[in-house]
């Protein structure tokens, strides 16, 4: 949520949902611009995927949600760092993976990473971007 927003948020009970349902919700929230909610859904998917081949993938998606939460708050450094970590984790997967076209979105997110770097280096506000959909 942007700084100064009311601290009220309604979240699903992610712990009671399956990994697949958390991923579905993560994608839906992310595509709707609800980045914190997407982060929370994918964080629970990551927990459910612990010690499996998908653990790093869902950790990366959780970081993707966190990156755009930082973007929404105007934090170029946080957006860049978390987006880079997310790309490292999700970019290692074949495409599609869990319904996500990894190759397509990795390219789009890499373009936005450059925008975040530029804003951070210049100390300028983050520009308005068209956030890629998953």
N, CA, C and O atoms as a GROMACS GRO file, in nm:
protein
  536
    1UNK      N    1   0.085  -0.117   0.000
    1UNK     CA    2   0.000   0.000   0.000
    1UNK      C    3   0.090   0.124   0.000
    1UNK      O    4   0.196   0.123   0.063
    2UNK      N    5   0.049   0.228  -0.069
    2UNK     CA    6   0.129   0.350  -0.068
    2UNK      C    7   0.140   0.408   0.073
    2UNK      O    8   0.051   0.388   0.156
    3UNK      N    9   0.250   0.479   0.099
    3UNK     CA   10   0.267   0.542   0.229
    3UNK      C   11   0.149   0.632   0.258
    3UNK      O   12   0.098   0.701   0.169
    4UNK      N   13   0.106   0.631   0.382
    4UNK     CA   14  -0.006   0.714   0.424
    4UNK      C   15  -0.142   0.650   0.402
    4UNK      O   16  -0.244   0.707   0.444
    5UNK      N   17  -0.147   0.534   0.338
    5UNK     CA   18  -0.274   0.466   0.317
    5UNK      C   19  -0.324   0.410   0.450
    5UNK      O   20  -0.244   0.379   0.538
    6UNK      N   21  -0.455   0.397   0.464
    6UNK     CA   22  -0.507   0.335   0.586
    6UNK      C   23  -0.449   0.194   0.602
    6UNK      O   24  -0.423   0.125   0.504
    7UNK      N   25  -0.430   0.154   0.724
    7UNK     CA   26  -0.368   0.024   0.753
    7UNK      C   27  -0.471  -0.089   0.756
    7UNK      O   28  -0.456  -0.184   0.832
    8UNK      N   29  -0.572  -0.078   0.677
    8UNK     CA   30  -0.676  -0.180   0.674
    8UNK      C   31  -0.661  -0.261   0.546
    8UNK      O   32  -0.659  -0.206   0.436
    9UNK      N   33  -0.652  -0.392   0.563
    9UNK     CA   34  -0.640  -0.479   0.448
    9UNK      C   35  -0.708  -0.611   0.483
    9UNK      O   36  -0.693  -0.662   0.594
   10UNK      N   37  -0.781  -0.665   0.389
   10UNK     CA   38  -0.848  -0.794   0.411
   10UNK      C   39  -0.772  -0.899   0.330
   10UNK      O   40  -0.761  -0.889   0.208
   11UNK      N   41  -0.721  -0.998   0.400
   11UNK     CA   42  -0.646  -1.104   0.334
   11UNK      C   43  -0.719  -1.237   0.346
   11UNK      O   44  -0.789  -1.262   0.444
   12UNK      N   45  -0.703  -1.320   0.246
   12UNK     CA   46  -0.754  -1.456   0.254
   12UNK      C   47  -0.676  -1.531   0.363
   12UNK      O   48  -0.567  -1.488   0.402
   13UNK      N   49  -0.729  -1.640   0.410
   13UNK     CA   50  -0.659  -1.724   0.508
   13UNK      C   51  -0.569  -1.819   0.429
   13UNK      O   52  -0.600  -1.937   0.413
   14UNK      N   53  -0.457  -1.766   0.382
   14UNK     CA   54  -0.369  -1.840   0.292
   14UNK      C   55  -0.320  -1.972   0.350
   14UNK      O   56  -0.299  -2.068   0.276
   15UNK      N   57  -0.304  -1.979   0.481
   15UNK     CA   58  -0.252  -2.101   0.543
   15UNK      C   59  -0.346  -2.219   0.524
   15UNK      O   60  -0.301  -2.334   0.528
   16UNK      N   61  -0.473  -2.194   0.505
   16UNK     CA   62  -0.570  -2.303   0.489
   16UNK      C   63  -0.587  -2.346   0.343
   16UNK      O   64  -0.656  -2.444   0.315
   17UNK      N   65  -0.525  -2.273   0.253
   17UNK     CA   66  -0.543  -2.299   0.110
   17UNK      C   67  -0.430  -2.385   0.054
   17UNK      O   68  -0.321  -2.390   0.111
   18UNK      N   69  -0.458  -2.451  -0.056
   18UNK     CA   70  -0.355  -2.535  -0.120
   18UNK      C   71  -0.250  -2.447  -0.188
   18UNK      O   72  -0.271  -2.328  -0.210
   19UNK      N   73  -0.139  -2.508  -0.221
   19UNK     CA   74  -0.034  -2.439  -0.294
   19UNK      C   75  -0.091  -2.385  -0.426
   19UNK      O   76  -0.066  -2.269  -0.460
   20UNK      N   77  -0.166  -2.466  -0.498
   20UNK     CA   78  -0.222  -2.423  -0.627
   20UNK      C   79  -0.317  -2.305  -0.609
   20UNK      O   80  -0.315  -2.213  -0.690
   21UNK      N   81  -0.399  -2.307  -0.506
   21UNK     CA   82  -0.492  -2.198  -0.482
   21UNK      C   83  -0.418  -2.071  -0.442
   21UNK      O   84  -0.454  -1.962  -0.486
   22UNK      N   85  -0.314  -2.084  -0.361
   22UNK     CA   86  -0.234  -1.967  -0.325
   22UNK      C   87  -0.166  -1.909  -0.449
   22UNK      O   88  -0.159  -1.786  -0.464
   23UNK      N   89  -0.118  -1.994  -0.538
   23UNK     CA   90  -0.057  -1.944  -0.661
   23UNK      C   91  -0.162  -1.874  -0.747
   23UNK      O   92  -0.135  -1.766  -0.801
   24UNK      N   93  -0.280  -1.933  -0.760
   24UNK     CA   94  -0.387  -1.870  -0.838
   24UNK      C   95  -0.421  -1.733  -0.782
   24UNK      O   96  -0.436  -1.636  -0.856
   25UNK      N   97  -0.433  -1.725  -0.649
   25UNK     CA   98  -0.462  -1.597  -0.586
   25UNK      C   99  -0.347  -1.499  -0.603
   25UNK      O  100  -0.369  -1.380  -0.626
   26UNK      N  101  -0.225  -1.548  -0.591
   26UNK     CA  102  -0.108  -1.462  -0.610
   26UNK      C  103  -0.109  -1.398  -0.748
   26UNK      O  104  -0.087  -1.277  -0.762
   27UNK      N  105  -0.134  -1.478  -0.850
   27UNK     CA  106  -0.140  -1.426  -0.987
   27UNK      C  107  -0.254  -1.326  -1.000
   27UNK      O  108  -0.236  -1.218  -1.056
   28UNK      N  109  -0.372  -1.361  -0.949
   28UNK     CA  110  -0.488  -1.272  -0.960
   28UNK      C  111  -0.463  -1.139  -0.889
   28UNK      O  112  -0.492  -1.032  -0.943
   29UNK      N  113  -0.409  -1.146  -0.768
   29UNK     CA  114  -0.380  -1.022  -0.693
   29UNK      C  115  -0.274  -0.940  -0.766
   29UNK      O  116  -0.289  -0.818  -0.779
   30UNK      N  117  -0.169  -1.004  -0.813
   30UNK     CA  118  -0.062  -0.932  -0.881
   30UNK      C  119  -0.116  -0.862  -1.005
   30UNK      O  120  -0.090  -0.743  -1.027
   31UNK      N  121  -0.191  -0.935  -1.086
   31UNK     CA  122  -0.244  -0.877  -1.209
   31UNK      C  123  -0.342  -0.763  -1.182
   31UNK      O  124  -0.360  -0.677  -1.268
   32UNK      N  125  -0.403  -0.762  -1.065
   32UNK     CA  126  -0.496  -0.655  -1.027
   32UNK      C  127  -0.424  -0.540  -0.957
   32UNK      O  128  -0.487  -0.442  -0.917
   33UNK      N  129  -0.291  -0.551  -0.943
   33UNK     CA  130  -0.216  -0.444  -0.877
   33UNK      C  131  -0.219  -0.450  -0.726
   33UNK      O  132  -0.180  -0.353  -0.660
   34UNK      N  133  -0.264  -0.562  -0.670
   34UNK     CA  134  -0.265  -0.580  -0.524
   34UNK      C  135  -0.138  -0.658  -0.488
   34UNK      O  136  -0.143  -0.779  -0.462
   35UNK      N  137  -0.025  -0.588  -0.487
   35UNK     CA  138   0.105  -0.652  -0.477
   35UNK      C  139   0.133  -0.713  -0.340
   35UNK      O  140   0.191  -0.821  -0.331
   36UNK      N  141   0.091  -0.645  -0.234
   36UNK     CA  142   0.113  -0.701  -0.100
   36UNK      C  143   0.037  -0.831  -0.084
   36UNK      O  144   0.090  -0.929  -0.031
   37UNK      N  145  -0.088  -0.833  -0.130
   37UNK     CA  146  -0.169  -0.954  -0.121
   37UNK      C  147  -0.107  -1.067  -0.202
   37UNK      O  148  -0.108  -1.183  -0.160
   38UNK      N  149  -0.054  -1.033  -0.321
   38UNK     CA  150   0.014  -1.134  -0.404
   38UNK      C  151   0.135  -1.189  -0.330
   38UNK      O  152   0.157  -1.310  -0.328
   39UNK      N  153   0.212  -1.100  -0.270
   39UNK     CA  154   0.329  -1.142  -0.192
   39UNK      C  155   0.288  -1.241  -0.082
   39UNK      O  156   0.352  -1.344  -0.065
   40UNK      N  157   0.183  -1.209  -0.010
   40UNK     CA  158   0.138  -1.295   0.099
   40UNK      C  159   0.093  -1.432   0.048
   40UNK      O  160   0.125  -1.534   0.108
   41UNK      N  161   0.019  -1.434  -0.062
   41UNK     CA  162  -0.027  -1.562  -0.119
   41UNK      C  163   0.091  -1.648  -0.162
   41UNK      O  164   0.096  -1.767  -0.132
   42UNK      N  165   0.186  -1.587  -0.231
   42UNK     CA  166   0.304  -1.662  -0.278
   42UNK      C  167   0.397  -1.700  -0.164
   42UNK      O  168   0.466  -1.802  -0.171
   43UNK      N  169   0.400  -1.620  -0.059
   43UNK     CA  170   0.482  -1.657   0.057
   43UNK      C  171   0.429  -1.787   0.119
   43UNK      O  172   0.507  -1.873   0.160
   44UNK      N  173   0.298  -1.799   0.125
   44UNK     CA  174   0.240  -1.923   0.177
   44UNK      C  175   0.264  -2.039   0.080
   44UNK      O  176   0.289  -2.152   0.124
   45UNK      N  177   0.256  -2.014  -0.049
   45UNK     CA  178   0.288  -2.119  -0.147
   45UNK      C  179   0.432  -2.164  -0.129
   45UNK      O  180   0.462  -2.283  -0.137
   46UNK      N  181   0.520  -2.070  -0.105
   46UNK     CA  182   0.662  -2.100  -0.080
   46UNK      C  183   0.676  -2.191   0.042
   46UNK      O  184   0.751  -2.288   0.039
   47UNK      N  185   0.603  -2.159   0.148
   47UNK     CA  186   0.607  -2.244   0.268
   47UNK      C  187   0.559  -2.386   0.237
   47UNK      O  188   0.617  -2.484   0.282
   48UNK      N  189   0.452  -2.394   0.158
   48UNK     CA  190   0.396  -2.525   0.124
   48UNK      C  191   0.488  -2.602   0.030
   48UNK      O  192   0.482  -2.725   0.024
   49UNK      N  193   0.573  -2.532  -0.043
   49UNK     CA  194   0.665  -2.596  -0.137
   49UNK      C  195   0.802  -2.623  -0.075
   49UNK      O  196   0.894  -2.669  -0.144
   50UNK      N  197   0.816  -2.596   0.053
   50UNK     CA  198   0.945  -2.614   0.120
   50UNK      C  199   1.002  -2.753   0.094
   50UNK      O  200   0.931  -2.854   0.103
   51UNK      N  201   1.131  -2.756   0.063
   51UNK     CA  202   1.207  -2.879   0.038
   51UNK      C  203   1.163  -2.951  -0.090
   51UNK      O  204   1.186  -3.071  -0.106
   52UNK      N  205   1.099  -2.876  -0.182
   52UNK     CA  206   1.064  -2.933  -0.312
   52UNK      C  207   1.137  -2.853  -0.420
   52UNK      O  208   1.202  -2.753  -0.391
   53UNK      N  209   1.127  -2.899  -0.543
   53UNK     CA  210   1.188  -2.828  -0.655
   53UNK      C  211   1.126  -2.690  -0.678
   53UNK      O  212   1.186  -2.606  -0.744
   54UNK      N  213   1.007  -2.668  -0.625
   54UNK     CA  214   0.938  -2.540  -0.647
   54UNK      C  215   0.961  -2.437  -0.537
   54UNK      O  216   0.911  -2.325  -0.547
   55UNK      N  217   1.034  -2.471  -0.434
   55UNK     CA  218   1.055  -2.377  -0.324
   55UNK      C  219   1.113  -2.244  -0.373
   55UNK      O  220   1.061  -2.138  -0.339
   56UNK      N  221   1.220  -2.248  -0.452
   56UNK     CA  222   1.283  -2.125  -0.499
   56UNK      C  223   1.192  -2.048  -0.595
   56UNK      O  224   1.194  -1.925  -0.596
   57UNK      N  225   1.114  -2.119  -0.675
   57UNK     CA  226   1.022  -2.053  -0.767
   57UNK      C  227   0.921  -1.969  -0.690
   57UNK      O  228   0.900  -1.852  -0.722
   58UNK      N  229   0.859  -2.027  -0.589
   58UNK     CA  230   0.759  -1.952  -0.513
   58UNK      C  231   0.823  -1.844  -0.425
   58UNK      O  232   0.761  -1.741  -0.399
   59UNK      N  233   0.944  -1.867  -0.380
   59UNK     CA  234   1.017  -1.762  -0.308
   59UNK      C  235   1.038  -1.643  -0.403
   59UNK      O  236   1.024  -1.528  -0.363
   60UNK      N  237   1.073  -1.673  -0.528
   60UNK     CA  238   1.091  -1.567  -0.626
   60UNK      C  239   0.962  -1.492  -0.654
   60UNK      O  240   0.964  -1.369  -0.666
   61UNK      N  241   0.850  -1.563  -0.665
   61UNK     CA  242   0.723  -1.495  -0.686
   61UNK      C  243   0.688  -1.407  -0.566
   61UNK      O  244   0.638  -1.296  -0.583
   62UNK      N  245   0.713  -1.457  -0.445
   62UNK     CA  246   0.687  -1.375  -0.325
   62UNK      C  247   0.772  -1.247  -0.331
   62UNK      O  248   0.725  -1.139  -0.295
   63UNK      N  249   0.896  -1.261  -0.376
   63UNK     CA  250   0.982  -1.143  -0.388
   63UNK      C  251   0.933  -1.049  -0.499
   63UNK      O  252   0.951  -0.928  -0.490
   64UNK      N  253   0.872  -1.105  -0.603
   64UNK     CA  254   0.815  -1.023  -0.708
   64UNK      C  255   0.703  -0.936  -0.651
   64UNK      O  256   0.696  -0.816  -0.679
   65UNK      N  257   0.615  -0.996  -0.572
   65UNK     CA  258   0.510  -0.919  -0.507
   65UNK      C  259   0.567  -0.812  -0.415
   65UNK      O  260   0.516  -0.700  -0.411
   66UNK      N  261   0.672  -0.846  -0.342
   66UNK     CA  262   0.736  -0.749  -0.252
   66UNK      C  263   0.802  -0.636  -0.332
   66UNK      O  264   0.798  -0.520  -0.290
   67UNK      N  265   0.863  -0.670  -0.446
   67UNK     CA  266   0.928  -0.568  -0.529
   67UNK      C  267   0.828  -0.461  -0.572
   67UNK      O  268   0.856  -0.342  -0.566
   68UNK      N  269   0.711  -0.506  -0.616
   68UNK     CA  270   0.612  -0.411  -0.664
   68UNK      C  271   0.540  -0.341  -0.548
   68UNK      O  272   0.484  -0.233  -0.568
   69UNK      N  273   0.542  -0.400  -0.430
   69UNK     CA  274   0.494  -0.329  -0.312
   69UNK      C  275   0.587  -0.211  -0.286
   69UNK      O  276   0.541  -0.100  -0.257
   70UNK      N  277   0.718  -0.235  -0.296
   70UNK     CA  278   0.815  -0.125  -0.281
   70UNK      C  279   0.797  -0.021  -0.392
   70UNK      O  280   0.806   0.099  -0.367
   71UNK      N  281   0.773  -0.068  -0.515
   71UNK     CA  282   0.748   0.026  -0.625
   71UNK      C  283   0.629   0.117  -0.591
   71UNK      O  284   0.637   0.239  -0.606
   72UNK      N  285   0.520   0.057  -0.545
   72UNK     CA  286   0.399   0.134  -0.512
   72UNK      C  287   0.426   0.237  -0.403
   72UNK      O  288   0.360   0.340  -0.397
   73UNK      N  289   0.523   0.208  -0.318
   73UNK     CA  290   0.559   0.301  -0.210
   73UNK      C  291   0.664   0.402  -0.253
   73UNK      O  292   0.702   0.489  -0.175
   74UNK      N  293   0.712   0.392  -0.378
   74UNK     CA  294   0.812   0.485  -0.428
   74UNK      C  295   0.954   0.452  -0.387
   74UNK      O  296   1.041   0.539  -0.395
   75UNK      N  297   0.979   0.331  -0.344
   75UNK     CA  298   1.111   0.290  -0.297
   75UNK      C  299   1.187   0.221  -0.411
   75UNK      O  300   1.175   0.100  -0.430
   76UNK      N  301   1.265   0.299  -0.486
   76UNK     CA  302   1.338   0.246  -0.602
   76UNK      C  303   1.437   0.138  -0.561
   76UNK      O  304   1.448   0.036  -0.628
   77UNK      N  305   1.510   0.160  -0.454
   77UNK     CA  306   1.611   0.062  -0.410
   77UNK      C  307   1.545  -0.071  -0.373
   77UNK      O  308   1.589  -0.176  -0.420
   78UNK      N  309   1.443  -0.067  -0.291
   78UNK     CA  310   1.374  -0.190  -0.252
   78UNK      C  311   1.312  -0.261  -0.372
   78UNK      O  312   1.318  -0.383  -0.381
   79UNK      N  313   1.253  -0.185  -0.463
   79UNK     CA  314   1.194  -0.244  -0.584
   79UNK      C  315   1.300  -0.313  -0.667
   79UNK      O  316   1.280  -0.425  -0.714
   80UNK      N  317   1.413  -0.246  -0.686
   80UNK     CA  318   1.520  -0.303  -0.768
   80UNK      C  319   1.578  -0.429  -0.706
   80UNK      O  320   1.589  -0.532  -0.773
   81UNK      N  321   1.614  -0.422  -0.580
   81UNK     CA  322   1.678  -0.535  -0.514
   81UNK      C  323   1.588  -0.658  -0.515
   81UNK      O  324   1.632  -0.768  -0.549
   82UNK      N  325   1.463  -0.640  -0.478
   82UNK     CA  326   1.372  -0.755  -0.473
   82UNK      C  327   1.337  -0.806  -0.612
   82UNK      O  328   1.317  -0.926  -0.631
   83UNK      N  329   1.329  -0.716  -0.710
   83UNK     CA  330   1.302  -0.762  -0.846
   83UNK      C  331   1.420  -0.844  -0.898
   83UNK      O  332   1.400  -0.945  -0.965
   84UNK      N  333   1.541  -0.801  -0.869
   84UNK     CA  334   1.659  -0.878  -0.911
   84UNK      C  335   1.660  -1.016  -0.847
   84UNK      O  336   1.687  -1.116  -0.914
   85UNK      N  337   1.631  -1.023  -0.719
   85UNK     CA  338   1.626  -1.153  -0.651
   85UNK      C  339   1.516  -1.242  -0.711
   85UNK      O  340   1.536  -1.362  -0.731
   86UNK      N  341   1.401  -1.181  -0.738
   86UNK     CA  342   1.290  -1.256  -0.797
   86UNK      C  343   1.328  -1.312  -0.933
   86UNK      O  344   1.303  -1.429  -0.963
   87UNK      N  345   1.389  -1.229  -1.016
   87UNK     CA  346   1.428  -1.273  -1.150
   87UNK      C  347   1.529  -1.388  -1.144
   87UNK      O  348   1.523  -1.480  -1.225
   88UNK      N  349   1.620  -1.381  -1.049
   88UNK     CA  350   1.717  -1.490  -1.034
   88UNK      C  351   1.648  -1.621  -1.003
   88UNK      O  352   1.688  -1.726  -1.053
   89UNK      N  353   1.545  -1.617  -0.922
   89UNK     CA  354   1.477  -1.739  -0.879
   89UNK      C  355   1.377  -1.791  -0.980
   89UNK      O  356   1.372  -1.912  -1.006
   90UNK      N  357   1.297  -1.704  -1.038
   90UNK     CA  358   1.195  -1.754  -1.131
   90UNK      C  359   1.251  -1.777  -1.270
   90UNK      O  360   1.198  -1.858  -1.346
   91UNK      N  361   1.357  -1.706  -1.304
   91UNK     CA  362   1.414  -1.716  -1.439
   91UNK      C  363   1.481  -1.848  -1.469
   91UNK      O  364   1.514  -1.874  -1.585
   92UNK      N  365   1.502  -1.930  -1.369
   92UNK     CA  366   1.568  -2.059  -1.391
   92UNK      C  367   1.470  -2.167  -1.435
   92UNK      O  368   1.512  -2.278  -1.467
   93UNK      N  369   1.344  -2.136  -1.438
   93UNK     CA  370   1.241  -2.236  -1.472
   93UNK      C  371   1.209  -2.235  -1.620
   93UNK      O  372   1.222  -2.134  -1.689
   94UNK      N  373   1.167  -2.351  -1.666
   94UNK     CA  374   1.116  -2.361  -1.801
   94UNK      C  375   0.983  -2.289  -1.809
   94UNK      O  376   0.925  -2.250  -1.707
   95UNK      N  377   0.936  -2.272  -1.928
   95UNK     CA  378   0.814  -2.196  -1.946
   95UNK      C  379   0.713  -2.276  -2.027
   95UNK      O  380   0.751  -2.334  -2.129
   96UNK      N  381   0.589  -2.282  -1.986
   96UNK     CA  382   0.532  -2.222  -1.866
   96UNK      C  383   0.561  -2.308  -1.742
   96UNK      O  384   0.592  -2.426  -1.752
   97UNK      N  385   0.550  -2.244  -1.627
   97UNK     CA  386   0.568  -2.315  -1.500
   97UNK      C  387   0.458  -2.268  -1.406
   97UNK      O  388   0.445  -2.148  -1.380
   98UNK      N  389   0.379  -2.360  -1.357
   98UNK     CA  390   0.262  -2.329  -1.273
   98UNK      C  391   0.176  -2.223  -1.340
   98UNK      O  392   0.125  -2.132  -1.274
   99UNK      N  393   0.159  -2.236  -1.472
   99UNK     CA  394   0.072  -2.146  -1.546
   99UNK      C  395   0.131  -2.011  -1.579
   99UNK      O  396   0.061  -1.926  -1.634
  100UNK      N  397   0.256  -1.988  -1.548
  100UNK     CA  398   0.320  -1.859  -1.572
  100UNK      C  399   0.420  -1.873  -1.687
  100UNK      O  400   0.505  -1.962  -1.685
  101UNK      N  401   0.408  -1.786  -1.786
  101UNK     CA  402   0.501  -1.784  -1.899
  101UNK      C  403   0.629  -1.716  -1.850
  101UNK      O  404   0.647  -1.596  -1.867
  102UNK      N  405   0.716  -1.795  -1.791
  102UNK     CA  406   0.836  -1.743  -1.726
  102UNK      C  407   0.923  -1.665  -1.823
  102UNK      O  408   0.971  -1.557  -1.789
  103UNK      N  409   0.944  -1.717  -1.942
  103UNK     CA  410   1.031  -1.650  -2.038
  103UNK      C  411   0.976  -1.511  -2.074
  103UNK      O  412   1.052  -1.414  -2.079
  104UNK      N  413   0.847  -1.503  -2.098
  104UNK     CA  414   0.785  -1.376  -2.137
  104UNK      C  415   0.795  -1.273  -2.024
  104UNK      O  416   0.838  -1.160  -2.046
  105UNK      N  417   0.754  -1.313  -1.905
  105UNK     CA  418   0.753  -1.215  -1.796
  105UNK      C  419   0.893  -1.180  -1.748
  105UNK      O  420   0.916  -1.068  -1.703
  106UNK      N  421   0.986  -1.273  -1.758
  106UNK     CA  422   1.124  -1.241  -1.718
  106UNK      C  423   1.179  -1.128  -1.803
  106UNK      O  424   1.244  -1.037  -1.751
  107UNK      N  425   1.153  -1.132  -1.932
  107UNK     CA  426   1.199  -1.024  -2.020
  107UNK      C  427   1.134  -0.891  -1.985
  107UNK      O  428   1.200  -0.788  -1.980
  108UNK      N  429   1.004  -0.894  -1.962
  108UNK     CA  430   0.931  -0.771  -1.929
  108UNK      C  431   0.977  -0.714  -1.795
  108UNK      O  432   0.995  -0.593  -1.781
  109UNK      N  433   0.997  -0.801  -1.698
  109UNK     CA  434   1.041  -0.753  -1.566
  109UNK      C  435   1.185  -0.704  -1.570
  109UNK      O  436   1.221  -0.614  -1.494
  110UNK      N  437   1.267  -0.762  -1.657
  110UNK     CA  438   1.404  -0.715  -1.669
  110UNK      C  439   1.406  -0.572  -1.723
  110UNK      O  440   1.489  -0.491  -1.681
  111UNK      N  441   1.315  -0.540  -1.814
  111UNK     CA  442   1.304  -0.402  -1.864
  111UNK      C  443   1.269  -0.307  -1.750
  111UNK      O  444   1.324  -0.197  -1.741
  112UNK      N  445   1.179  -0.350  -1.663
  112UNK     CA  446   1.140  -0.263  -1.552
  112UNK      C  447   1.251  -0.252  -1.448
  112UNK      O  448   1.264  -0.149  -1.382
  113UNK      N  449   1.329  -0.356  -1.434
  113UNK     CA  450   1.444  -0.351  -1.344
  113UNK      C  451   1.536  -0.236  -1.385
  113UNK      O  452   1.588  -0.165  -1.300
  114UNK      N  453   1.555  -0.218  -1.515
  114UNK     CA  454   1.640  -0.109  -1.565
  114UNK      C  455   1.581   0.027  -1.527
  114UNK      O  456   1.655   0.119  -1.493
  115UNK      N  457   1.450   0.039  -1.533
  115UNK     CA  458   1.384   0.164  -1.494
  115UNK      C  459   1.408   0.190  -1.345
  115UNK      O  460   1.436   0.304  -1.305
  116UNK      N  461   1.398   0.087  -1.264
  116UNK     CA  462   1.422   0.102  -1.119
  116UNK      C  463   1.567   0.143  -1.092
  116UNK      O  464   1.593   0.228  -1.007
  117UNK      N  465   1.661   0.082  -1.166
  117UNK     CA  466   1.804   0.116  -1.149
  117UNK      C  467   1.826   0.262  -1.184
  117UNK      O  468   1.893   0.335  -1.110
  118UNK      N  469   1.769   0.305  -1.295
  118UNK     CA  470   1.786   0.443  -1.338
  118UNK      C  471   1.732   0.541  -1.234
  118UNK      O  472   1.798   0.640  -1.202
  119UNK      N  473   1.614   0.514  -1.182
  119UNK     CA  474   1.555   0.603  -1.081
  119UNK      C  475   1.641   0.604  -0.955
  119UNK      O  476   1.661   0.709  -0.894
  120UNK      N  477   1.692   0.487  -0.918
  120UNK     CA  478   1.775   0.480  -0.798
  120UNK      C  479   1.905   0.557  -0.817
  120UNK      O  480   1.946   0.633  -0.729
  121UNK      N  481   1.971   0.539  -0.931
  121UNK     CA  482   2.098   0.605  -0.957
  121UNK      C  483   2.083   0.756  -0.967
  121UNK      O  484   2.169   0.831  -0.921
  122UNK      N  485   1.973   0.800  -1.026
  122UNK     CA  486   1.949   0.944  -1.042
  122UNK      C  487   1.888   1.007  -0.918
  122UNK      O  488   1.884   1.130  -0.906
  123UNK      N  489   1.839   0.925  -0.827
  123UNK     CA  490   1.770   0.977  -0.710
  123UNK      C  491   1.638   1.042  -0.746
  123UNK      O  492   1.588   1.128  -0.674
  124UNK      N  493   1.582   0.999  -0.858
  124UNK     CA  494   1.457   1.057  -0.905
  124UNK      C  495   1.340   0.967  -0.864
  124UNK      O  496   1.358   0.850  -0.832
  125UNK      N  497   1.220   1.025  -0.864
  125UNK     CA  498   1.103   0.943  -0.832
  125UNK      C  499   1.084   0.832  -0.935
  125UNK      O  500   1.122   0.847  -1.052
  126UNK      N  501   1.026   0.723  -0.892
  126UNK     CA  502   0.995   0.615  -0.986
  126UNK      C  503   0.889   0.662  -1.084
  126UNK      O  504   0.789   0.721  -1.042
  127UNK      N  505   0.909   0.636  -1.212
  127UNK     CA  506   0.806   0.677  -1.308
  127UNK      C  507   0.687   0.582  -1.302
  127UNK      O  508   0.697   0.471  -1.250
  128UNK      N  509   0.577   0.626  -1.356
  128UNK     CA  510   0.462   0.539  -1.371
  128UNK      C  511   0.495   0.436  -1.477
  128UNK      O  512   0.543   0.471  -1.585
  129UNK      N  513   0.470   0.310  -1.447
  129UNK     CA  514   0.501   0.203  -1.540
  129UNK      C  515   0.375   0.122  -1.567
  129UNK      O  516   0.279   0.124  -1.490
  130UNK      N  517   0.377   0.052  -1.677
  130UNK     CA  518   0.272  -0.045  -1.703
  130UNK      C  519   0.325  -0.177  -1.653
  130UNK      O  520   0.416  -0.235  -1.712
  131UNK      N  521   0.268  -0.224  -1.546
  131UNK     CA  522   0.315  -0.344  -1.480
  131UNK      C  523   0.279  -0.465  -1.564
  131UNK      O  524   0.164  -0.481  -1.603
  132UNK      N  525   0.376  -0.552  -1.592
  132UNK     CA  526   0.346  -0.673  -1.670
  132UNK      C  527   0.247  -0.763  -1.597
  132UNK      O  528   0.244  -0.769  -1.474
  133UNK      N  529   0.167  -0.831  -1.675
  133UNK     CA  530   0.071  -0.927  -1.619
  133UNK      C  531   0.132  -1.066  -1.628
  133UNK      O  532   0.210  -1.095  -1.718
  134UNK      N  533   0.096  -1.150  -1.533
  134UNK     CA  534   0.144  -1.288  -1.533
  134UNK      C  535   0.047  -1.378  -1.607
  134UNK      O  536   0.070  -1.498  -1.618
   0.00000   0.00000   0.00000
